[in-house]
Amino acid sequence: MEIIKPNLDGITECNTIKGIIREAEIRDMDVACCFFNKCYEANVEANKMEFSSCEFKDCICLNSKFERVYFTDVLFENCDFSNVVFYECNFVRATFRNCKLVGSNFCNVNMYNILIENSNVSYSSFALGTYKEVCFADDKMSNSVIQELHFKDVEFQNTNLIASQLIRTSLENIDLPTCDITGV
């Protein structure tokens, strides 16, 4: 499967995630063409907005929540978004590379054309969403909950799924020969 890479043309450096979100809310606009580099922030909250053509590199978001947010053409690289809540979000043409998403909550999230590569998403919850053309490659997903997801063209390559829970999620047409599924 070929995952379409995010389109990141014309991005400019932005120094704070919270500040850009606040400015977008005041102006009733979305966040576009931002390069968030080495942002270390806590209590980031975004609601009913879109991040498009954005890159998050070496960013840390603690105790944060993204609700009903669209992420279109977004790259997350070397980021720590552990324990972040992504509620009713949509990810389209997004890549998570070398990220830490331990304990994150992806409830009612839809993903289309997504690469999650060499990332730690252990103890995370994936529930009640549609995942189409998604590739999990070289990831740690141990002790995660995968519940009531609809998969179409989803791949798991060299993924650690040790002790993960699969609840009402069909793995039809999904091959796992390179994955560790001990205790699933």
Salt bridges, closest charged atoms under 4 A:
GLU23 OE2 - ARG27 NE 3.93
GLU67 OE1 - LYS65 NZ 3.24
GLU67 OE2 - ARG68 NH1 3.07
ASP73 OD1 - ARG93 NE 2.74
GLU77 OE2 - ARG97 NH1 3.99
GLU88 OE1 - ARG68 NE 2.91
GLU117 OE1 - ARG97 NE 3.02
GLU148 OE2 - ARG168 NH1 2.76
